[in-house]
Amino acid sequence: MSRNRTLLLLLCAGALTGCATDYLNNYETMTLAAGDTQKYNSLLQTVDPLNPASRNTVIEGDGARAAAVAQSYKFPPPPPPPPAITVNVGNTGD
């Protein structure tokens, strides 16, 4: 009877270790020693409302150049004509 009991205990322990490995595969970091990578990434993508450059309302650029570029996108220039096809038949130079 003790042999069956030991076998049953080993089977139950084996089944529980399978569940434990599935649980350990569901963590949010790459490794258990990843550190504060997730917090760093979230802080990196947070918009800073007190950015001093956000007060600059002067947009540097040339309006005439921007209008010319917009017109070239609306009305593109026609494509260049295809090159002339030259066919050389026989020897006419001799």
Biopython code that builds the backbone (N, CA, C, O; Angstrom):
import numpy as np
from Bio.PDB.StructureBuilder import StructureBuilder

atoms = [
    (1, "MET", "N", (0.810, -1.193, 0.000)),
    (1, "MET", "CA", (0.000, 0.000, 0.000)),
    (1, "MET", "C", (0.856, 1.261, 0.000)),
    (1, "MET", "O", (0.485, 2.269, -0.602)),
    (2, "SER", "N", (1.991, 1.205, 0.669)),
    (2, "SER", "CA", (2.826, 2.405, 0.726)),
    (2, "SER", "C", (3.455, 2.704, -0.639)),
    (2, "SER", "O", (3.741, 3.858, -0.959)),
    (3, "ARG", "N", (3.667, 1.652, -1.438)),
    (3, "ARG", "CA", (4.232, 1.882, -2.764)),
    (3, "ARG", "C", (3.216, 2.612, -3.649)),
    (3, "ARG", "O", (3.600, 3.523, -4.383)),
    (4, "ASN", "N", (1.963, 2.249, -3.602)),
    (4, "ASN", "CA", (0.917, 2.941, -4.366)),
    (4, "ASN", "C", (0.759, 4.375, -3.880)),
    (4, "ASN", "O", (0.538, 5.292, -4.672)),
    (5, "ARG", "N", (0.873, 4.552, -2.591)),
    (5, "ARG", "CA", (0.739, 5.890, -2.011)),
    (5, "ARG", "C", (1.896, 6.781, -2.486)),
    (5, "ARG", "O", (1.680, 7.949, -2.810)),
    (6, "THR", "N", (3.108, 6.245, -2.531)),
    (6, "THR", "CA", (4.266, 7.005, -2.991)),
    (6, "THR", "C", (4.123, 7.352, -4.465)),
    (6, "THR", "O", (4.443, 8.466, -4.880)),
    (7, "LEU", "N", (3.650, 6.413, -5.241)),
    (7, "LEU", "CA", (3.454, 6.651, -6.662)),
    (7, "LEU", "C", (2.401, 7.731, -6.888)),
    (7, "LEU", "O", (2.573, 8.598, -7.745)),
    (8, "LEU", "N", (1.320, 7.681, -6.128)),
    (8, "LEU", "CA", (0.274, 8.701, -6.230)),
    (8, "LEU", "C", (0.814, 10.067, -5.829)),
    (8, "LEU", "O", (0.485, 11.071, -6.461)),
    (9, "LEU", "N", (1.622, 10.117, -4.806)),
    (9, "LEU", "CA", (2.213, 11.376, -4.343)),
    (9, "LEU", "C", (3.147, 11.942, -5.408)),
    (9, "LEU", "O", (3.147, 13.151, -5.638)),
    (10, "LEU", "N", (3.931, 11.110, -6.054)),
    (10, "LEU", "CA", (4.826, 11.568, -7.116)),
    (10, "LEU", "C", (4.052, 12.071, -8.329)),
    (10, "LEU", "O", (4.448, 13.060, -8.945)),
    (11, "LEU", "N", (2.967, 11.413, -8.675)),
    (11, "LEU", "CA", (2.149, 11.870, -9.805)),
    (11, "LEU", "C", (1.501, 13.220, -9.520)),
    (11, "LEU", "O", (1.437, 14.081, -10.398)),
    (12, "CYS", "N", (1.022, 13.402, -8.297)),
    (12, "CYS", "CA", (0.418, 14.692, -7.924)),
    (12, "CYS", "C", (1.462, 15.800, -7.919)),
    (12, "CYS", "O", (1.196, 16.912, -8.375)),
    (13, "ALA", "N", (2.646, 15.500, -7.405)),
    (13, "ALA", "CA", (3.712, 16.505, -7.383)),
    (13, "ALA", "C", (4.135, 16.867, -8.808)),
    (13, "ALA", "O", (4.403, 18.033, -9.099)),
    (14, "GLY", "N", (4.193, 15.878, -9.687)),
    (14, "GLY", "CA", (4.539, 16.147, -11.083)),
    (14, "GLY", "C", (3.499, 17.007, -11.774)),
    (14, "GLY", "O", (3.844, 17.880, -12.571)),
    (15, "ALA", "N", (2.234, 16.770, -11.478)),
    (15, "ALA", "CA", (1.166, 17.579, -12.075)),
    (15, "ALA", "C", (1.233, 19.020, -11.572)),
    (15, "ALA", "O", (1.001, 19.953, -12.340)),
    (16, "LEU", "N", (1.544, 19.205, -10.304)),
    (16, "LEU", "CA", (1.630, 20.558, -9.746)),
    (16, "LEU", "C", (2.840, 21.314, -10.281)),
    (16, "LEU", "O", (2.762, 22.529, -10.461)),
    (17, "THR", "N", (3.933, 20.646, -10.534)),
    (17, "THR", "CA", (5.095, 21.359, -11.087)),
    (17, "THR", "C", (4.818, 21.825, -12.504)),
    (17, "THR", "O", (5.356, 22.849, -12.926)),
    (18, "GLY", "N", (3.999, 21.106, -13.246)),
    (18, "GLY", "CA", (3.614, 21.570, -14.578)),
    (18, "GLY", "C", (2.829, 22.858, -14.514)),
    (18, "GLY", "O", (3.001, 23.725, -15.371)),
    (19, "CYS", "N", (1.969, 23.009, -13.520)),
    (19, "CYS", "CA", (1.201, 24.237, -13.340)),
    (19, "CYS", "C", (2.109, 25.379, -12.927)),
    (19, "CYS", "O", (1.899, 26.517, -13.347)),
    (20, "ALA", "N", (3.112, 25.099, -12.113)),
    (20, "ALA", "CA", (4.006, 26.149, -11.636)),
    (20, "ALA", "C", (4.827, 26.720, -12.792)),
    (20, "ALA", "O", (5.072, 27.925, -12.833)),
    (21, "THR", "N", (5.247, 25.887, -13.715)),
    (21, "THR", "CA", (6.037, 26.420, -14.825)),
    (21, "THR", "C", (5.174, 27.277, -15.739)),
    (21, "THR", "O", (5.667, 28.258, -16.295)),
    (22, "ASP", "N", (3.899, 26.936, -15.912)),
    (22, "ASP", "CA", (3.025, 27.790, -16.710)),
    (22, "ASP", "C", (2.828, 29.141, -16.035)),
    (22, "ASP", "O", (2.749, 30.171, -16.705)),
    (23, "TYR", "N", (2.749, 29.135, -14.726)),
    (23, "TYR", "CA", (2.572, 30.397, -14.002)),
    (23, "TYR", "C", (3.810, 31.271, -14.157)),
    (23, "TYR", "O", (3.687, 32.484, -14.324)),
    (24, "LEU", "N", (4.985, 30.685, -14.106)),
    (24, "LEU", "CA", (6.204, 31.485, -14.206)),
    (24, "LEU", "C", (6.423, 32.031, -15.611)),
    (24, "LEU", "O", (7.170, 32.996, -15.773)),
    (25, "ASN", "N", (5.806, 31.456, -16.621)),
    (25, "ASN", "CA", (5.966, 31.961, -17.978)),
    (25, "ASN", "C", (5.102, 33.188, -18.245)),
    (25, "ASN", "O", (5.224, 33.782, -19.316)),
    (26, "ASN", "N", (4.251, 33.588, -17.337)),
    (26, "ASN", "CA", (3.336, 34.705, -17.554)),
    (26, "ASN", "C", (3.741, 35.949, -16.784)),
    (26, "ASN", "O", (2.880, 36.608, -16.201)),
    (27, "TYR", "N", (5.007, 36.290, -16.762)),
    (27, "TYR", "CA", (5.414, 37.543, -16.142)),
    (27, "TYR", "C", (5.652, 38.588, -17.215)),
    (27, "TYR", "O", (5.821, 38.238, -18.383)),
    (28, "GLU", "N", (5.671, 39.854, -16.850)),
    (28, "GLU", "CA", (5.657, 40.929, -17.829)),
    (28, "GLU", "C", (7.043, 41.401, -18.249)),
    (28, "GLU", "O", (7.147, 42.234, -19.150)),
    (29, "THR", "N", (8.090, 40.914, -17.645)),
    (29, "THR", "CA", (9.426, 41.344, -18.006)),
    (29, "THR", "C", (10.100, 40.270, -18.843)),
    (29, "THR", "O", (9.623, 39.138, -18.921)),
    (30, "MET", "N", (11.201, 40.631, -19.461)),
    (30, "MET", "CA", (11.933, 39.662, -20.272)),
    (30, "MET", "C", (12.587, 38.603, -19.381)),
    (30, "MET", "O", (12.537, 37.413, -19.692)),
    (31, "THR", "N", (13.186, 39.025, -18.299)),
    (31, "THR", "CA", (13.778, 38.108, -17.331)),
    (31, "THR", "C", (13.359, 38.562, -15.946)),
    (31, "THR", "O", (12.828, 39.660, -15.782)),
    (32, "LEU", "N", (13.594, 37.729, -14.961)),
    (32, "LEU", "CA", (13.237, 38.129, -13.602)),
    (32, "LEU", "C", (14.144, 39.231, -13.086)),
    (32, "LEU", "O", (13.798, 39.888, -12.104)),
    (33, "ALA", "N", (15.290, 39.460, -13.708)),
    (33, "ALA", "CA", (16.221, 40.498, -13.286)),
    (33, "ALA", "C", (16.214, 41.673, -14.257)),
    (33, "ALA", "O", (17.245, 42.321, -14.435)),
    (34, "ALA", "N", (15.083, 41.962, -14.889)),
    (34, "ALA", "CA", (15.027, 43.008, -15.906)),
    (34, "ALA", "C", (15.087, 44.406, -15.300)),
    (34, "ALA", "O", (15.446, 45.352, -16.003)),
    (35, "GLY", "N", (14.756, 44.568, -14.049)),
    (35, "GLY", "CA", (14.829, 45.882, -13.424)),
    (35, "GLY", "C", (13.600, 46.713, -13.711)),
    (35, "GLY", "O", (12.488, 46.190, -13.781)),
    (36, "ASP", "N", (13.802, 48.015, -13.878)),
    (36, "ASP", "CA", (12.700, 48.955, -14.073)),
    (36, "ASP", "C", (12.535, 49.338, -15.535)),
    (36, "ASP", "O", (12.274, 50.502, -15.837)),
    (37, "THR", "N", (12.678, 48.408, -16.428)),
    (37, "THR", "CA", (12.596, 48.705, -17.850)),
    (37, "THR", "C", (11.211, 49.193, -18.245)),
    (37, "THR", "O", (11.090, 50.131, -19.033)),
    (38, "GLN", "N", (10.174, 48.578, -17.716)),
    (38, "GLN", "CA", (8.812, 48.992, -18.079)),
    (38, "GLN", "C", (8.525, 50.400, -17.577)),
    (38, "GLN", "O", (7.908, 51.199, -18.282)),
    (39, "LYS", "N", (8.962, 50.702, -16.381)),
    (39, "LYS", "CA", (8.735, 52.046, -15.850)),
    (39, "LYS", "C", (9.529, 53.069, -16.659)),
    (39, "LYS", "O", (9.027, 54.159, -16.932)),
    (40, "TYR", "N", (10.755, 52.733, -17.045)),
    (40, "TYR", "CA", (11.565, 53.627, -17.855)),
    (40, "TYR", "C", (10.888, 53.893, -19.197)),
    (40, "TYR", "O", (10.832, 55.037, -19.646)),
    (41, "ASN", "N", (10.374, 52.843, -19.838)),
    (41, "ASN", "CA", (9.721, 53.018, -21.135)),
    (41, "ASN", "C", (8.457, 53.864, -21.013)),
    (41, "ASN", "O", (8.178, 54.684, -21.888)),
    (42, "SER", "N", (7.697, 53.676, -19.948)),
    (42, "SER", "CA", (6.488, 54.488, -19.795)),
    (42, "SER", "C", (6.841, 55.947, -19.515)),
    (42, "SER", "O", (6.146, 56.847, -19.987)),
    (43, "LEU", "N", (7.904, 56.196, -18.758)),
    (43, "LEU", "CA", (8.318, 57.578, -18.521)),
    (43, "LEU", "C", (8.918, 58.206, -19.769)),
    (43, "LEU", "O", (8.806, 59.414, -19.980)),
    (44, "LEU", "N", (9.551, 57.387, -20.591)),
    (44, "LEU", "CA", (10.147, 57.890, -21.814)),
    (44, "LEU", "C", (9.074, 58.378, -22.778)),
    (44, "LEU", "O", (9.309, 59.330, -23.523)),
    (45, "GLN", "N", (7.901, 57.748, -22.783)),
    (45, "GLN", "CA", (6.841, 58.097, -23.716)),
    (45, "GLN", "C", (5.829, 59.074, -23.130)),
    (45, "GLN", "O", (4.843, 59.403, -23.789)),
    (46, "THR", "N", (6.053, 59.542, -21.910)),
    (46, "THR", "CA", (5.150, 60.495, -21.287)),
    (46, "THR", "C", (5.440, 61.890, -21.821)),
    (46, "THR", "O", (6.596, 62.308, -21.882)),
    (47, "VAL", "N", (4.405, 62.600, -22.203)),
    (47, "VAL", "CA", (4.563, 63.955, -22.720)),
    (47, "VAL", "C", (4.806, 64.897, -21.553)),
    (47, "VAL", "O", (4.084, 64.872, -20.557)),
    (48, "ASP", "N", (5.833, 65.728, -21.689)),
    (48, "ASP", "CA", (6.162, 66.692, -20.643)),
    (48, "ASP", "C", (5.382, 67.975, -20.902)),
    (48, "ASP", "O", (5.655, 68.655, -21.890)),
    (49, "PRO", "N", (4.413, 68.334, -20.045)),
    (49, "PRO", "CA", (3.617, 69.533, -20.307)),
    (49, "PRO", "C", (4.410, 70.822, -20.091)),
    (49, "PRO", "O", (3.978, 71.884, -20.540)),
    (50, "LEU", "N", (5.539, 70.754, -19.427)),
    (50, "LEU", "CA", (6.319, 71.955, -19.152)),
    (50, "LEU", "C", (7.551, 72.043, -20.038)),
    (50, "LEU", "O", (8.575, 72.588, -19.625)),
    (51, "ASN", "N", (7.463, 71.515, -21.246)),
    (51, "ASN", "CA", (8.577, 71.584, -22.172)),
    (51, "ASN", "C", (8.762, 73.031, -22.612)),
    (51, "ASN", "O", (7.816, 73.614, -23.142)),
    (52, "PRO", "N", (9.939, 73.648, -22.420)),
    (52, "PRO", "CA", (10.117, 75.058, -22.790)),
    (52, "PRO", "C", (10.006, 75.294, -24.295)),
    (52, "PRO", "O", (9.644, 76.393, -24.714)),
    (53, "ALA", "N", (10.303, 74.307, -25.100)),
    (53, "ALA", "CA", (10.220, 74.496, -26.548)),
    (53, "ALA", "C", (8.775, 74.584, -27.021)),
    (53, "ALA", "O", (8.530, 75.025, -28.144)),
    (54, "SER", "N", (7.813, 74.177, -26.199)),
    (54, "SER", "CA", (6.418, 74.237, -26.624)),
    (54, "SER", "C", (5.877, 75.660, -26.654)),
    (54, "SER", "O", (4.832, 75.908, -27.255)),
    (55, "ARG", "N", (6.562, 76.588, -26.023)),
    (55, "ARG", "CA", (6.107, 77.989, -26.032)),
    (55, "ARG", "C", (6.521, 78.715, -27.303)),
    (55, "ARG", "O", (6.036, 79.818, -27.557)),
    (56, "ASN", "N", (7.401, 78.130, -28.107)),
    (56, "ASN", "CA", (7.867, 78.767, -29.331)),
    (56, "ASN", "C", (6.777, 78.642, -30.387)),
    (56, "ASN", "O", (6.500, 77.546, -30.874)),
    (57, "THR", "N", (6.156, 79.774, -30.743)),
    (57, "THR", "CA", (5.086, 79.759, -31.743)),
    (57, "THR", "C", (5.564, 80.221, -33.111)),
    (57, "THR", "O", (4.771, 80.297, -34.050)),
    (58, "VAL", "N", (6.843, 80.527, -33.233)),
    (58, "VAL", "CA", (7.386, 80.983, -34.509)),
    (58, "VAL", "C", (7.800, 79.744, -35.306)),
    (58, "VAL", "O", (8.693, 79.001, -34.898)),
    (59, "ILE", "N", (7.151, 79.535, -36.431)),
    (59, "ILE", "CA", (7.468, 78.402, -37.287)),
    (59, "ILE", "C", (8.415, 78.902, -38.364)),
    (59, "ILE", "O", (8.057, 79.744, -39.189)),
    (60, "GLU", "N", (9.626, 78.369, -38.340)),
    (60, "GLU", "CA", (10.624, 78.810, -39.304)),
    (60, "GLU", "C", (10.388, 78.096, -40.625)),
    (60, "GLU", "O", (10.235, 76.876, -40.668)),
    (61, "GLY", "N", (10.359, 78.863, -41.691)),
    (61, "GLY", "CA", (10.154, 78.270, -43.003)),
    (61, "GLY", "C", (9.823, 79.335, -44.021)),
    (61, "GLY", "O", (9.480, 80.461, -43.660)),
    (62, "ASP", "N", (9.920, 78.994, -45.271)),
    (62, "ASP", "CA", (9.651, 79.917, -46.358)),
    (62, "ASP", "C", (8.282, 79.578, -46.943)),
    (62, "ASP", "O", (8.093, 78.478, -47.461)),
    (63, "GLY", "N", (7.342, 80.490, -46.871)),
    (63, "GLY", "CA", (5.984, 80.242, -47.341)),
    (63, "GLY", "C", (5.902, 80.056, -48.840)),
    (63, "GLY", "O", (5.146, 79.213, -49.325)),
    (64, "ALA", "N", (6.677, 80.840, -49.580)),
    (64, "ALA", "CA", (6.643, 80.729, -51.045)),
    (64, "ALA", "C", (7.179, 79.371, -51.481)),
    (64, "ALA", "O", (6.637, 78.753, -52.398)),
    (65, "ARG", "N", (8.232, 78.909, -50.835)),
    (65, "ARG", "CA", (8.803, 77.596, -51.178)),
    (65, "ARG", "C", (7.817, 76.483, -50.835)),
    (65, "ARG", "O", (7.651, 75.540, -51.609)),
    (66, "ALA", "N", (7.162, 76.589, -49.675)),
    (66, "ALA", "CA", (6.186, 75.573, -49.280)),
    (66, "ALA", "C", (5.007, 75.544, -50.247)),
    (66, "ALA", "O", (4.496, 74.470, -50.567)),
    (67, "ALA", "N", (4.559, 76.741, -50.725)),
    (67, "ALA", "CA", (3.460, 76.793, -51.682)),
    (67, "ALA", "C", (3.874, 76.174, -53.018)),
    (67, "ALA", "O", (3.068, 75.503, -53.663)),
    (68, "ALA", "N", (5.117, 76.392, -53.435)),
    (68, "ALA", "CA", (5.594, 75.806, -54.692)),
    (68, "ALA", "C", (5.655, 74.282, -54.593)),
    (68, "ALA", "O", (5.323, 73.584, -55.551)),
    (69, "VAL", "N", (6.071, 73.773, -53.453)),
    (69, "VAL", "CA", (6.124, 72.324, -53.265)),
    (69, "VAL", "C", (4.720, 71.742, -53.281)),
    (69, "VAL", "O", (4.494, 70.690, -53.878)),
    (70, "ALA", "N", (3.764, 72.419, -52.627)),
    (70, "ALA", "CA", (2.388, 71.943, -52.614)),
    (70, "ALA", "C", (1.802, 71.943, -54.027)),
    (70, "ALA", "O", (1.075, 71.020, -54.395)),
    (71, "GLN", "N", (2.112, 72.971, -54.820)),
    (71, "GLN", "CA", (1.616, 73.025, -56.196)),
    (71, "GLN", "C", (2.241, 71.916, -57.047)),
    (71, "GLN", "O", (1.580, 71.354, -57.921)),
    (72, "SER", "N", (3.524, 71.600, -56.788)),
    (72, "SER", "CA", (4.151, 70.540, -57.581)),
    (72, "SER", "C", (3.564, 69.174, -57.238)),
    (72, "SER", "O", (3.571, 68.268, -58.071)),
    (73, "TYR", "N", (3.054, 69.022, -56.011)),
    (73, "TYR", "CA", (2.377, 67.770, -55.673)),
    (73, "TYR", "C", (0.976, 67.713, -56.281)),
    (73, "TYR", "O", (0.520, 66.649, -56.701)),
    (74, "LYS", "N", (0.295, 68.857, -56.326)),
    (74, "LYS", "CA", (-1.049, 68.876, -56.912)),
    (74, "LYS", "C", (-0.997, 68.679, -58.420)),
    (74, "LYS", "O", (-1.754, 67.889, -58.984)),
    (75, "PHE", "N", (-0.101, 69.404, -59.056)),
    (75, "PHE", "CA", (0.019, 69.366, -60.515)),
    (75, "PHE", "C", (1.449, 68.986, -60.871)),
    (75, "PHE", "O", (2.281, 69.864, -61.096)),
    (76, "PRO", "N", (1.745, 67.701, -60.926)),
    (76, "PRO", "CA", (3.132, 67.295, -61.227)),
    (76, "PRO", "C", (3.498, 67.635, -62.665)),
    (76, "PRO", "O", (2.633, 67.651, -63.540)),
    (77, "PRO", "N", (4.777, 67.906, -62.911)),
    (77, "PRO", "CA", (5.189, 68.205, -64.294)),
    (77, "PRO", "C", (5.058, 66.955, -65.153)),
    (77, "PRO", "O", (5.154, 65.834, -64.652)),
    (78, "PRO", "N", (4.836, 67.156, -66.461)),
    (78, "PRO", "CA", (4.682, 65.975, -67.330)),
    (78, "PRO", "C", (5.988, 65.187, -67.389)),
    (78, "PRO", "O", (7.067, 65.763, -67.248)),
    (79, "PRO", "N", (5.896, 63.894, -67.593)),
    (79, "PRO", "CA", (7.121, 63.084, -67.669)),
    (79, "PRO", "C", (7.902, 63.426, -68.940)),
    (79, "PRO", "O", (7.314, 63.860, -69.930)),
    (80, "PRO", "N", (9.202, 63.234, -68.914)),
    (80, "PRO", "CA", (9.994, 63.548, -70.118)),
    (80, "PRO", "C", (9.646, 62.564, -71.237)),
    (80, "PRO", "O", (9.243, 61.432, -70.970)),
    (81, "PRO", "N", (9.805, 63.001, -72.492)),
    (81, "PRO", "CA", (9.473, 62.095, -73.603)),
    (81, "PRO", "C", (10.459, 60.918, -73.624)),
    (81, "PRO", "O", (11.598, 61.048, -73.175)),
    (82, "PRO", "N", (10.018, 59.786, -74.143)),
    (82, "PRO", "CA", (10.926, 58.637, -74.207)),
    (82, "PRO", "C", (12.055, 58.906, -75.192)),
    (82, "PRO", "O", (11.876, 59.670, -76.140)),
    (83, "PRO", "N", (13.206, 58.292, -74.984)),
    (83, "PRO", "CA", (14.326, 58.537, -75.909)),
    (83, "PRO", "C", (14.011, 57.973, -77.300)),
    (83, "PRO", "O", (13.253, 57.014, -77.446)),
    (84, "ALA", "N", (14.607, 58.591, -78.299)),
    (84, "ALA", "CA", (14.385, 58.161, -79.684)),
    (84, "ALA", "C", (14.997, 56.783, -79.894)),
    (84, "ALA", "O", (16.079, 56.487, -79.388)),
    (85, "ILE", "N", (14.294, 55.949, -80.643)),
    (85, "ILE", "CA", (14.759, 54.603, -80.927)),
    (85, "ILE", "C", (15.513, 54.627, -82.253)),
    (85, "ILE", "O", (14.971, 55.039, -83.279)),
    (86, "THR", "N", (16.746, 54.188, -82.220)),
    (86, "THR", "CA", (17.565, 54.159, -83.422)),
    (86, "THR", "C", (17.752, 52.708, -83.836)),
    (86, "THR", "O", (18.225, 51.887, -83.050)),
    (87, "VAL", "N", (17.381, 52.397, -85.068)),
    (87, "VAL", "CA", (17.519, 51.042, -85.580)),
    (87, "VAL", "C", (18.564, 51.069, -86.683)),
    (87, "VAL", "O", (18.430, 51.826, -87.644)),
    (88, "ASN", "N", (19.591, 50.260, -86.557)),
    (88, "ASN", "CA", (20.638, 50.189, -87.544)),
    (88, "ASN", "C", (20.464, 48.886, -88.322)),
    (88, "ASN", "O", (20.633, 47.797, -87.774)),
    (89, "VAL", "N", (20.121, 49.012, -89.614)),
    (89, "VAL", "CA", (19.875, 47.835, -90.431)),
    (89, "VAL", "C", (20.986, 47.730, -91.473)),
    (89, "VAL", "O", (21.134, 48.615, -92.315)),
    (90, "GLY", "N", (21.752, 46.670, -91.418)),
    (90, "GLY", "CA", (22.804, 46.439, -92.415)),
    (90, "GLY", "C", (23.967, 47.381, -92.235)),
    (90, "GLY", "O", (23.978, 48.205, -91.321)),
    (91, "ASN", "N", (24.956, 47.259, -93.117)),
    (91, "ASN", "CA", (26.137, 48.135, -93.107)),
    (91, "ASN", "C", (25.990, 49.159, -94.217)),
    (91, "ASN", "O", (26.204, 48.839, -95.387)),
    (92, "THR", "N", (25.633, 50.366, -93.873)),
    (92, "THR", "CA", (25.481, 51.432, -94.867)),
    (92, "THR", "C", (26.717, 52.311, -94.897)),
    (92, "THR", "O", (26.797, 53.221, -95.723)),
    (93, "GLY", "N", (27.683, 52.067, -94.021)),
    (93, "GLY", "CA", (28.860, 52.925, -93.920)),
    (93, "GLY", "C", (29.940, 52.546, -94.916)),
    (93, "GLY", "O", (30.845, 53.355, -95.119)),
    (94, "ASP", "N", (29.921, 51.365, -95.564)),
    (94, "ASP", "CA", (30.991, 50.951, -96.482)),
    (94, "ASP", "C", (30.702, 51.301, -97.890)),
    (94, "ASP", "O", (31.508, 51.017, -98.775)),
]
sb = StructureBuilder()
sb.init_structure("model")
sb.init_model(0)
sb.init_chain("A")
sb.init_seg("    ")
for serial, (resi, resn, name, xyz) in enumerate(atoms, 1):
    if name == "N":
        sb.init_residue(resn, " ", resi, " ")
    sb.init_atom(name, np.array(xyz, "f"), 0.0, 1.0, " ", f" {name:<3s}", serial, name[0])
structure = sb.get_structure()
